[in-house]
Amino acid sequence: MSIRTLCIWIIVAGILGAGVIAVRDRQAQAAAMVPVSSMRTFGFDPAHVDGLVRIVDGKREILERDPETPDRWVIHYTLGGLDRAWGVESIKARSGIRALATAQIQLSDVDLVSDEGGELEIRREDGSWIWVVFDSESAGGFTGVRVEERGQDGIATKRWFGRIDRSIVETFVHNGMMGWRSHRLFDLSNSGVRSVELEAGGAKVVLARTRTGWVIEEPYAVHGDRETIEDLVKVLISLQANAFIDDDQDTATSGFETPIATVKMGDGESFVTLVIGSRADVGGSLVYAKILNADDTAVVTLESEQLAKLTSSAQAYMSKTPSPQGTAGIETVRINGRDGVARLSATRSVGEWMIGDAKADSLNGEAIDRLVRVLTRDEAQIVQVFDANIDANILGTVELVGSDGVVLDRFDIAIDSTDAGMRSLIMRALDNHHQAVWVFETEDAVATGAWLTAVASKRRP
């Protein structure tokens, strides 16, 4: 290569290198000159958002804040031609709205939306709203947006364009807000539950919370076991859907026409009903379930294991203590013989038991205290309910009487002998020809039974 040619190549290389440096320098200067206002957010406070409306392919999803419970959100949608509504998980709603509020948008002088892929309305509490249109295509991880800010009258006050991170488009356009739906089947608090109904296998039990505690209302009226019933309420409130079934299901598949079980739980004003249908998988680990609440209806799958502890047997919810009365409310204890005539009547006075005008001796005083304790505080080893009067050797009757002379509770008493020893049977007549029996095997109960036998067997005064 000649010296002349070499010099020409050196000159050319220098010119090209200088051009590259000049271009890079201009790019750096341009980047440095980009104003801060070229990046912005949608310009709304997530704390003052009243709802969102997603519109894709003509279908709407409307997320709105519950006016009565501000931290609760409900999504409205159309399924099978019917308008539906369901509560959403508040944390997902808050997180989604916050992500939308903080999303950065690169401003553009021109409209970058060439083909509309979806719309989103951001509704403020004051009635104004922001209308966002997303492009159907993305490039470089960003999607074009067209934004209109509208006043309470719906008239546009500002219009601008830009590009937003594709993740926002994925969340609000491609995926939508249906995934935010709460999987809780009963949107109630433990303390807010006032009634529970369970029906399965031809049996039905109705439980109700009263001022004095839980009671069984059907199939017979009797006081319930607080701990057992509250455990039931906890199980029901903790039920979680495995998945939502948004496709149409025929009744033969779902089994809702002849359900396995039905559960109804109420807060005193409204009820939520859970209908358990057929199994939803081959192994039987999932079942179809239909929820009917104040908002609307949903069909879900439910893990059958969650239902294992549910029973519609009323006997399972009965209190193991014969009487629901508190000892302070009992003023008189009356013991009648088999003929119904009183053999002993003891009245409490200043913490002491009086029989007639005389103070009860220590033997009878302690026995009466023990009787009241067995009836109102001790738990029986066995509790059973029979459809009719049982064949037992009734020794007599015990009546617990209040200060106004009204009989609070009445029990028949019997003694039963088994290979394990003596047992006291405390029996109470229920409605619908049922009879409850509390079987006690403790020393106190057996001693009480022996004392009652002696008192009830006395000759008539």
LUMMAR-653670 format. One record per residue (C-alpha): x negated, y, z; residue number from 1. Coordinates in nm, 4 decimals, always signed. Example, Ala and Ser with C-alpha at 12.3 -4.5 7.8 and 13.67 -1.06 7.14 Angstrom:
LUMMAR-653670
SITE          X          Y          Z     k
SITE    -1.2300    -0.4500    +0.7800     1
SITE    -1.3670    -0.1060    +0.7140     2
end
This chain:
LUMMAR-653670
SITE          X          Y          Z     k
SITE    +0.0000    +0.0000    +0.0000     1
SITE    -0.1407    +0.3413    -0.0996     2
SITE    -0.1943    +0.6178    +0.1505     3
SITE    +0.0686    +0.8228    -0.0324     4
SITE    +0.3343    +0.5504    +0.0074     5
SITE    +0.2469    +0.5002    +0.3736     6
SITE    +0.2894    +0.8702    +0.4414     7
SITE    +0.6296    +0.8697    +0.2713     8
SITE    +0.7497    +0.5805    +0.4951     9
SITE    +0.6275    +0.7588    +0.8077    10
SITE    +0.8181    +1.0741    +0.7100    11
SITE    +1.1388    +0.8756    +0.6392    12
SITE    +1.1167    +0.6922    +0.9728    13
SITE    +1.0706    +1.0150    +1.1554    14
SITE    +1.3740    +1.1721    +0.9909    15
SITE    +1.5923    +0.8688    +1.0735    16
SITE    +1.4719    +0.8609    +1.4331    17
SITE    +1.5435    +1.2271    +1.4751    18
SITE    +1.8940    +1.1715    +1.3345    19
SITE    +1.9679    +0.8969    +1.5856    20
SITE    +1.8433    +1.1131    +1.8694    21
SITE    +2.0531    +1.4036    +1.7465    22
SITE    +2.3687    +1.1902    +1.7222    23
SITE    +2.3163    +1.0462    +2.0694    24
SITE    +2.2530    +1.3921    +2.2047    25
SITE    +2.5761    +1.5196    +2.0515    26
SITE    +2.7705    +1.2193    +2.1945    27
SITE    +2.6288    +1.2858    +2.5388    28
SITE    +2.7184    +1.6517    +2.5111    29
SITE    +3.0715    +1.5647    +2.3964    30
SITE    +3.1192    +1.3228    +2.6856    31
SITE    +2.9963    +1.5836    +2.9273    32
SITE    +3.2377    +1.8360    +2.7844    33
SITE    +3.5500    +1.6109    +2.8268    34
SITE    +3.7752    +1.7988    +3.0693    35
SITE    +3.9044    +1.6289    +3.3836    36
SITE    +4.2607    +1.6885    +3.2607    37
SITE    +4.2080    +1.4308    +2.9846    38
SITE    +4.2770    +1.1639    +3.2486    39
SITE    +4.5971    +1.1754    +3.4508    40
SITE    +4.8659    +0.9642    +3.6200    41
SITE    +5.2393    +0.9498    +3.5538    42
SITE    +5.2756    +1.2118    +3.8234    43
SITE    +5.5205    +1.0666    +4.0743    44
SITE    +5.5099    +0.9844    +4.4449    45
SITE    +5.5809    +0.6112    +4.5024    46
SITE    +5.7421    +0.6946    +4.8388    47
SITE    +6.0126    +0.8934    +4.6596    48
SITE    +6.0931    +0.6454    +4.3827    49
SITE    +6.4536    +0.5281    +4.3791    50
SITE    +6.4112    +0.2576    +4.1174    51
SITE    +6.2673    +0.1308    +3.7903    52
SITE    +6.4416    +0.0277    +3.4688    53
SITE    +6.2623    -0.2083    +3.2308    54
SITE    +6.3984    -0.2371    +2.8760    55
SITE    +6.2508    -0.4967    +2.6404    56
SITE    +6.4274    -0.6340    +2.3315    57
SITE    +6.7479    -0.4668    +2.4467    58
SITE    +6.7493    -0.6492    +2.7816    59
SITE    +6.7448    -0.4519    +3.1060    60
SITE    +6.5989    -0.5222    +3.4461    61
SITE    +6.6925    -0.2629    +3.7074    62
SITE    +6.5030    -0.2421    +4.0336    63
SITE    +6.6683    -0.0187    +4.2901    64
SITE    +6.6258    +0.0648    +4.6547    65
SITE    +6.9010    -0.0545    +4.8898    66
SITE    +7.0727    +0.2671    +5.0089    67
SITE    +7.1529    +0.1125    +5.3487    68
SITE    +6.8095    -0.0433    +5.4042    69
SITE    +6.5455    +0.1772    +5.2360    70
SITE    +6.2701    -0.0821    +5.2614    71
SITE    +6.4849    -0.3418    +5.0877    72
SITE    +6.4875    -0.3655    +4.7080    73
SITE    +6.7329    -0.5386    +4.4742    74
SITE    +6.6860    -0.6329    +4.1106    75
SITE    +6.9828    -0.6329    +3.8706    76
SITE    +6.9668    -0.8382    +3.5516    77
SITE    +7.1843    -1.0237    +3.3036    78
SITE    +7.1823    -1.4019    +3.2847    79
SITE    +7.4142    -1.6157    +3.0776    80
SITE    +7.6143    -1.3079    +2.9839    81
SITE    +7.6820    -1.2282    +3.3508    82
SITE    +7.5443    -0.9412    +3.5543    83
SITE    +7.3346    -1.0717    +3.8410    84
SITE    +7.1551    -0.9217    +4.1413    85
SITE    +6.8968    -1.0554    +4.3844    86
SITE    +6.6751    -0.9205    +4.6601    87
SITE    +6.3061    -0.8815    +4.5847    88
SITE    +6.0021    -0.9123    +4.8072    89
SITE    +5.9442    -0.5625    +4.9406    90
SITE    +5.5672    -0.6003    +4.9381    91
SITE    +5.5698    -0.6868    +4.5665    92
SITE    +5.7985    -0.3947    +4.4855    93
SITE    +5.5824    -0.1512    +4.6832    94
SITE    +5.2583    -0.2853    +4.5349    95
SITE    +5.3937    -0.2717    +4.1791    96
SITE    +5.5240    +0.0835    +4.2137    97
SITE    +5.2001    +0.1950    +4.3778    98
SITE    +4.9945    +0.0409    +4.0939    99
SITE    +5.2147    +0.2243    +3.8444   100
SITE    +5.1786    +0.5542    +4.0325   101
SITE    +4.7981    +0.5354    +4.0485   102
SITE    +4.7399    +0.4043    +3.6939   103
SITE    +4.5062    +0.6319    +3.4957   104
SITE    +4.6145    +0.7444    +3.1482   105
SITE    +4.3742    +0.8747    +2.8844   106
SITE    +4.5479    +1.1682    +2.7209   107
SITE    +4.5799    +1.1968    +2.3456   108
SITE    +4.6765    +1.4857    +2.1198   109
SITE    +4.8735    +1.2490    +1.8964   110
SITE    +5.1423    +0.9885    +1.9547   111
SITE    +4.9679    +0.6500    +1.9736   112
SITE    +5.2939    +0.4491    +1.9764   113
SITE    +5.3493    +0.3187    +1.6254   114
SITE    +5.5700    +0.0208    +1.7099   115
SITE    +5.7684    +0.0267    +2.0361   116
SITE    +5.7066    -0.2780    +2.2557   117
SITE    +5.9083    -0.1835    +2.5601   118
SITE    +6.0365    +0.0978    +2.7786   119
SITE    +6.0209    +0.1831    +3.1460   120
SITE    +6.2228    +0.4419    +3.3350   121
SITE    +6.0819    +0.5663    +3.6644   122
SITE    +6.3695    +0.7101    +3.8665   123
SITE    +6.3004    +0.9575    +4.1445   124
SITE    +6.5168    +1.0132    +4.4520   125
SITE    +6.6084    +1.3663    +4.3366   126
SITE    +6.7682    +1.2345    +4.0167   127
SITE    +6.4855    +1.3290    +3.7786   128
SITE    +6.3068    +1.0527    +3.5914   129
SITE    +6.0120    +0.9647    +3.3713   130
SITE    +6.0637    +0.7762    +3.0462   131
SITE    +5.7672    +0.5692    +2.9275   132
SITE    +5.7495    +0.3965    +2.5893   133
SITE    +5.4729    +0.1390    +2.5372   134
SITE    +5.3232    +0.0386    +2.2025   135
SITE    +5.3637    -0.3255    +2.1027   136
SITE    +4.9916    -0.3690    +2.0348   137
SITE    +4.6797    -0.3155    +2.2465   138
SITE    +4.3230    -0.2386    +2.1450   139
SITE    +4.0091    -0.2371    +2.3553   140
SITE    +4.2077    -0.3263    +2.6661   141
SITE    +4.4342    -0.0229    +2.6342   142
SITE    +4.7886    +0.0344    +2.5078   143
SITE    +4.9376    +0.3533    +2.3675   144
SITE    +5.2128    +0.5246    +2.5705   145
SITE    +5.4599    +0.8025    +2.5048   146
SITE    +5.5831    +0.9831    +2.8151   147
SITE    +5.8791    +1.2138    +2.8635   148
SITE    +5.9517    +1.3851    +3.1927   149
SITE    +6.3224    +1.4528    +3.2336   150
SITE    +6.5178    +1.6594    +3.4812   151
SITE    +6.8302    +1.5689    +3.6752   152
SITE    +7.0385    +1.6598    +3.3699   153
SITE    +6.8448    +1.4138    +3.1520   154
SITE    +6.6915    +1.6887    +2.9355   155
SITE    +6.3223    +1.6431    +2.8546   156
SITE    +6.1006    +1.9070    +3.0165   157
SITE    +5.7637    +1.7723    +2.9038   158
SITE    +5.6308    +1.5212    +2.6507   159
SITE    +5.2781    +1.3860    +2.6273   160
SITE    +5.0800    +1.0903    +2.4895   161
SITE    +4.7958    +0.8677    +2.5959   162
SITE    +4.6559    +0.5215    +2.6503   163
SITE    +4.6926    +0.3063    +2.9618   164
SITE    +4.5211    -0.0069    +3.0868   165
SITE    +4.6743    -0.3199    +2.9403   166
SITE    +4.7258    -0.4711    +3.2884   167
SITE    +5.0114    -0.2244    +3.3512   168
SITE    +5.1744    -0.3331    +3.0252   169
SITE    +5.1345    -0.6986    +3.1229   170
SITE    +5.3062    -0.6353    +3.4568   171
SITE    +5.5953    -0.4156    +3.3502   172
SITE    +5.6574    -0.5110    +2.9862   173
SITE    +5.5390    -0.8658    +2.9220   174
SITE    +5.6060    -1.0207    +3.2644   175
SITE    +5.8786    -0.7952    +3.3997   176
SITE    +6.0007    -0.7738    +3.7567   177
SITE    +6.1884    -1.1053    +3.7783   178
SITE    +5.8800    -1.2568    +3.9402   179
SITE    +5.9292    -1.0195    +4.2312   180
SITE    +6.2487    -1.1930    +4.3411   181
SITE    +6.2411    -1.3081    +4.7009   182
SITE    +6.2261    -1.6841    +4.7512   183
SITE    +6.4056    -1.6547    +5.0850   184
SITE    +6.7485    -1.8124    +5.0567   185
SITE    +6.9025    -1.6417    +5.3608   186
SITE    +6.8240    -1.2726    +5.3861   187
SITE    +6.9197    -1.2563    +5.7553   188
SITE    +6.7385    -1.2112    +6.0858   189
SITE    +6.7619    -1.4674    +6.3650   190
SITE    +6.9390    -1.2249    +6.5975   191
SITE    +7.1752    -1.1149    +6.3197   192
SITE    +7.3226    -1.4614    +6.2601   193
SITE    +7.6690    -1.4963    +6.4121   194
SITE    +7.7947    -1.8217    +6.2614   195
SITE    +7.6718    -2.1380    +6.0911   196
SITE    +7.8733    -2.3998    +5.9064   197
SITE    +7.7320    -2.7314    +5.7850   198
SITE    +7.9217    -2.9901    +5.5841   199
SITE    +7.7814    -3.3194    +5.4590   200
SITE    +7.8869    -3.6802    +5.4322   201
SITE    +8.2474    -3.6002    +5.5168   202
SITE    +8.1532    -3.4330    +5.8472   203
SITE    +8.1688    -3.0620    +5.9215   204
SITE    +8.0491    -2.8562    +6.2151   205
SITE    +8.1142    -2.4864    +6.2769   206
SITE    +7.8895    -2.3004    +6.5228   207
SITE    +7.9471    -1.9467    +6.6485   208
SITE    +7.7495    -1.7050    +6.8618   209
SITE    +7.9662    -1.5448    +7.1322   210
SITE    +7.9004    -1.2898    +7.4024   211
SITE    +7.8060    -1.5706    +7.6421   212
SITE    +7.6129    -1.7920    +7.3981   213
SITE    +7.6535    -2.0430    +7.1178   214
SITE    +7.9668    -2.2577    +7.0959   215
SITE    +8.0925    -2.5337    +6.8711   216
SITE    +8.4256    -2.4336    +6.7127   217
SITE    +8.4828    -2.7366    +6.4880   218
SITE    +8.5574    -3.0277    +6.4932   219
SITE    +8.6237    -2.9543    +6.8622   220
SITE    +8.5631    -2.6600    +7.0932   221
SITE    +8.2770    -2.6947    +7.3410   222
SITE    +7.9701    -2.4967    +7.4431   223
SITE    +7.6575    -2.5575    +7.2391   224
SITE    +7.2915    -2.6040    +7.3212   225
SITE    +7.1219    -2.2654    +7.2692   226
SITE    +6.7746    -2.3997    +7.1941   227
SITE    +6.8948    -2.6623    +6.9449   228
SITE    +7.1201    -2.4206    +6.7558   229
SITE    +6.8598    -2.1441    +6.7455   230
SITE    +6.6084    -2.3957    +6.6097   231
SITE    +6.8630    -2.4762    +6.3385   232
SITE    +6.8984    -2.1056    +6.2557   233
SITE    +6.5196    -2.0727    +6.2318   234
SITE    +6.5027    -2.3674    +5.9905   235
SITE    +6.7757    -2.2193    +5.7702   236
SITE    +6.6240    -1.8712    +5.7642   237
SITE    +6.2827    -2.0167    +5.6737   238
SITE    +6.4178    -2.2024    +5.3679   239
SITE    +6.2263    -2.1003    +5.0554   240
SITE    +6.3153    -2.1608    +4.6924   241
SITE    +6.0579    -2.3600    +4.4994   242
SITE    +6.1545    -2.1925    +4.1705   243
SITE    +6.4406    -1.9996    +4.0131   244
SITE    +6.6389    -2.1757    +3.7393   245
SITE    +6.7372    -1.9056    +3.4912   246
SITE    +6.8457    -2.1491    +3.2189   247
SITE    +7.2025    -2.2779    +3.2079   248
SITE    +7.2518    -2.6023    +3.4009   249
SITE    +7.5488    -2.8303    +3.3420   250
SITE    +7.7307    -2.9571    +3.6496   251
SITE    +7.6338    -3.3162    +3.5778   252
SITE    +7.2666    -3.2211    +3.6077   253
SITE    +7.2944    -2.9841    +3.9020   254
SITE    +7.5474    -3.1870    +4.1015   255
SITE    +7.7219    -2.8763    +4.2352   256
SITE    +8.0720    -3.0166    +4.1735   257
SITE    +8.0076    -3.2955    +4.4261   258
SITE    +7.7360    -3.1438    +4.6456   259
SITE    +7.5262    -3.3390    +4.8913   260
SITE    +7.5739    -3.0672    +5.1504   261
SITE    +7.7004    -2.7130    +5.1962   262
SITE    +7.5618    -2.4601    +5.4426   263
SITE    +7.7267    -2.1277    +5.5227   264
SITE    +7.5669    -1.8664    +5.7451   265
SITE    +7.7154    -1.5283    +5.8361   266
SITE    +7.6308    -1.2069    +6.0191   267
SITE    +7.9871    -1.1308    +6.1261   268
SITE    +8.0723    -0.9300    +5.8156   269
SITE    +7.9683    -1.1477    +5.5219   270
SITE    +7.8500    -1.5002    +5.4476   271
SITE    +7.5665    -1.6545    +5.2502   272
SITE    +7.6488    -1.9984    +5.1136   273
SITE    +7.3953    -2.2641    +5.0144   274
SITE    +7.5204    -2.5535    +4.8029   275
SITE    +7.2851    -2.8528    +4.7785   276
SITE    +7.3203    -3.0466    +4.4543   277
SITE    +7.1433    -3.3375    +4.2888   278
SITE    +6.7728    -3.4083    +4.2950   279
SITE    +6.5761    -3.2027    +4.0449   280
SITE    +6.2806    -3.4346    +3.9866   281
SITE    +6.2150    -3.8039    +3.9461   282
SITE    +6.0547    -3.8445    +4.2865   283
SITE    +6.3356    -3.6689    +4.4718   284
SITE    +6.1066    -3.4143    +4.6352   285
SITE    +6.3119    -3.1314    +4.4830   286
SITE    +6.6863    -3.0706    +4.4751   287
SITE    +6.9004    -2.8174    +4.2937   288
SITE    +7.0524    -2.5501    +4.5155   289
SITE    +7.2942    -2.2672    +4.4485   290
SITE    +7.2961    -1.9531    +4.6626   291
SITE    +7.6010    -1.7303    +4.6844   292
SITE    +7.5395    -1.4086    +4.8763   293
SITE    +7.6707    -1.0543    +4.8955   294
SITE    +7.4638    -0.9505    +4.5923   295
SITE    +7.5290    -1.2426    +4.3601   296
SITE    +7.4505    -1.6056    +4.2772   297
SITE    +7.1234    -1.7791    +4.1955   298
SITE    +7.0297    -2.1357    +4.1089   299
SITE    +6.6979    -2.2601    +4.2435   300
SITE    +6.5065    -2.5753    +4.3191   301
SITE    +6.4387    -2.6504    +4.6826   302
SITE    +6.1989    -2.8911    +4.8510   303
SITE    +6.4180    -3.1610    +5.0021   304
SITE    +6.1750    -3.1963    +5.2934   305
SITE    +6.2964    -2.8586    +5.4217   306
SITE    +6.6438    -3.0082    +5.4705   307
SITE    +6.5342    -3.3137    +5.6682   308
SITE    +6.6274    -3.1679    +6.0091   309
SITE    +6.9770    -3.0572    +5.9111   310
SITE    +7.2744    -3.2552    +6.0385   311
SITE    +7.6472    -3.1957    +6.0305   312
SITE    +7.7055    -3.4007    +6.3468   313
SITE    +7.8605    -3.1712    +6.6089   314
SITE    +7.7324    -3.3931    +6.8872   315
SITE    +7.3731    -3.2978    +6.7963   316
SITE    +7.4420    -2.9349    +6.8921   317
SITE    +7.6246    -2.9939    +7.2219   318
SITE    +7.4795    -2.8611    +7.5434   319
SITE    +7.3301    -3.1218    +7.7739   320
SITE    +7.4726    -2.9276    +8.0678   321
SITE    +7.8416    -3.0065    +8.1356   322
SITE    +7.9559    -2.6526    +8.2168   323
SITE    +7.8549    -2.3201    +8.0572   324
SITE    +7.9588    -2.1316    +8.3707   325
SITE    +7.7025    -1.9506    +8.5798   326
SITE    +7.6881    -2.0392    +8.9471   327
SITE    +7.7553    -1.6767    +9.0480   328
SITE    +8.0975    -1.6843    +8.8814   329
SITE    +8.2166    -1.9912    +9.0720   330
SITE    +8.4002    -1.9045    +9.3934   331
SITE    +8.5854    -2.2267    +9.4684   332
SITE    +8.5102    -2.5957    +9.4138   333
SITE    +8.8114    -2.8219    +9.4319   334
SITE    +8.7944    -3.2016    +9.4354   335
SITE    +9.1136    -3.3930    +9.3556   336
SITE    +9.1880    -3.7597    +9.3960   337
SITE    +9.3165    -3.9844    +9.1188   338
SITE    +9.6681    -3.8695    +9.2004   339
SITE    +9.5761    -3.5061    +9.1298   340
SITE    +9.6118    -3.3970    +9.4930   341
SITE    +9.3270    -3.1924    +9.6395   342
SITE    +9.1052    -3.3799    +9.8860   343
SITE    +8.8586    -3.0971    +9.9391   344
SITE    +8.8591    -2.7252    +9.8560   345
SITE    +8.5487    -2.5235    +9.9352   346
SITE    +8.5262    -2.1462    +9.8894   347
SITE    +8.2052    -1.9467    +9.8807   348
SITE    +8.1790    -1.6678   +10.1358   349
SITE    +7.8652    -1.4605   +10.1885   350
SITE    +7.6494    -1.7358   +10.0450   351
SITE    +7.8106    -2.0088   +10.2556   352
SITE    +8.0726    -2.2697   +10.1719   353
SITE    +8.3947    -2.2553   +10.3729   354
SITE    +8.6279    -2.5548   +10.3961   355
SITE    +8.9533    -2.4139   +10.5204   356
SITE    +8.8666    -2.1637   +10.7931   357
SITE    +8.5511    -2.3420   +10.8992   358
SITE    +8.1993    -2.3302   +10.7620   359
SITE    +8.1053    -2.6500   +10.5801   360
SITE    +7.8631    -2.8685   +10.7709   361
SITE    +7.5124    -2.9140   +10.6323   362
SITE    +7.5941    -3.2508   +10.4687   363
SITE    +7.8951    -3.1191   +10.2759   364
SITE    +7.7357    -2.7785   +10.2076   365
SITE    +7.4298    -2.9381   +10.0485   366
SITE    +7.6480    -3.1834    +9.8551   367
SITE    +7.8627    -2.9012    +9.7110   368
SITE    +7.5515    -2.7055    +9.6086   369
SITE    +7.4128    -3.0187    +9.4458   370
SITE    +7.7415    -3.0784    +9.2611   371
SITE    +7.7472    -2.7220    +9.1258   372
SITE    +7.3837    -2.7553    +9.0206   373
SITE    +7.4471    -3.0818    +8.8346   374
SITE    +7.7480    -2.9369    +8.6544   375
SITE    +7.6002    -2.5984    +8.5590   376
SITE    +7.2215    -2.6355    +8.5420   377
SITE    +7.1005    -2.9931    +8.5126   378
SITE    +7.0684    -3.1657    +8.1752   379
SITE    +7.2267    -3.5036    +8.1146   380
SITE    +7.0203    -3.7900    +7.9776   381
SITE    +7.2966    -3.8810    +7.7309   382
SITE    +7.5731    -3.6740    +7.5717   383
SITE    +7.8471    -3.8429    +7.3717   384
SITE    +8.1842    -3.7510    +7.2252   385
SITE    +8.4665    -4.0005    +7.1803   386
SITE    +8.7809    -3.9706    +6.9700   387
SITE    +9.0046    -4.0733    +7.2582   388
SITE    +8.9953    -4.1214    +7.6332   389
SITE    +8.7274    -4.3684    +7.7264   390
SITE    +8.7971    -4.6684    +7.9443   391
SITE    +8.6272    -4.5581    +8.2644   392
SITE    +8.7105    -4.5978    +8.6289   393
SITE    +8.7996    -4.2354    +8.7088   394
SITE    +8.7308    -4.1584    +9.0751   395
SITE    +8.8700    -3.8094    +9.0768   396
SITE    +8.8558    -3.4616    +8.9287   397
SITE    +8.6358    -3.1603    +8.9984   398
SITE    +8.7647    -2.8077    +8.9280   399
SITE    +8.5449    -2.4984    +8.9196   400
SITE    +8.7534    -2.1916    +9.0052   401
SITE    +8.6706    -1.8231    +8.9553   402
SITE    +8.7366    -1.5325    +9.1920   403
SITE    +9.0709    -1.4632    +9.0229   404
SITE    +9.1933    -1.8161    +9.0940   405
SITE    +9.1632    -1.9248    +8.7293   406
SITE    +9.0208    -2.2726    +8.6698   407
SITE    +8.6992    -2.2211    +8.4720   408
SITE    +8.6203    -2.5878    +8.4093   409
SITE    +8.7669    -2.9265    +8.4932   410
SITE    +8.5853    -3.2611    +8.4877   411
SITE    +8.6759    -3.6214    +8.5530   412
SITE    +8.4144    -3.8134    +8.7521   413
SITE    +8.3218    -4.1808    +8.7278   414
SITE    +8.0410    -4.4098    +8.8392   415
SITE    +7.8915    -4.6604    +8.5994   416
SITE    +7.6686    -4.9547    +8.6887   417
SITE    +7.4018    -5.0780    +8.4452   418
SITE    +7.1009    -5.3088    +8.4632   419
SITE    +6.8886    -4.9973    +8.5180   420
SITE    +7.1015    -4.8826    +8.8101   421
SITE    +7.3891    -4.6486    +8.8849   422
SITE    +7.4899    -4.3615    +8.6572   423
SITE    +7.7268    -4.0701    +8.7059   424
SITE    +7.9674    -3.9924    +8.4234   425
SITE    +8.0944    -3.6358    +8.3910   426
SITE    +8.3876    -3.6248    +8.1471   427
SITE    +8.5683    -3.3305    +7.9950   428
SITE    +8.8732    -3.3357    +7.7682   429
SITE    +8.8258    -3.1465    +7.4416   430
SITE    +9.0793    -3.0457    +7.1805   431
SITE    +9.1823    -3.2674    +6.8881   432
SITE    +9.1958    -3.5698    +7.1234   433
SITE    +8.8221    -3.5760    +7.1833   434
SITE    +8.6465    -3.6391    +7.5098   435
SITE    +8.2910    -3.5373    +7.5977   436
SITE    +8.0840    -3.7489    +7.8363   437
SITE    +7.7636    -3.6386    +8.0069   438
SITE    +7.5712    -3.9333    +8.1482   439
SITE    +7.3350    -3.8588    +8.4380   440
SITE    +7.0801    -4.1034    +8.5732   441
SITE    +6.8907    -3.8726    +8.8099   442
SITE    +6.8860    -3.9203    +9.1868   443
SITE    +7.0742    -3.5934    +9.2438   444
SITE    +7.3472    -3.6942    +9.0023   445
SITE    +7.3851    -4.0431    +9.1450   446
SITE    +7.3957    -3.9010    +9.4994   447
SITE    +7.6582    -3.6516    +9.3823   448
SITE    +7.8633    -3.9328    +9.2329   449
SITE    +7.8511    -4.1313    +9.5580   450
SITE    +7.9583    -3.8248    +9.7600   451
SITE    +8.2423    -3.7493    +9.5176   452
SITE    +8.3593    -4.1098    +9.5420   453
SITE    +8.3818    -4.0798    +9.9188   454
SITE    +8.5627    -3.7426    +9.9069   455
SITE    +8.8076    -3.8333    +9.6298   456
SITE    +8.8933    -4.1637    +9.8009   457
SITE    +9.0086    -3.9967   +10.1214   458
SITE    +9.3691    -4.0324   +10.2167   459
SITE    +9.5990    -3.7515   +10.1222   460
SITE    +9.6121    -3.4839   +10.3926   461
end
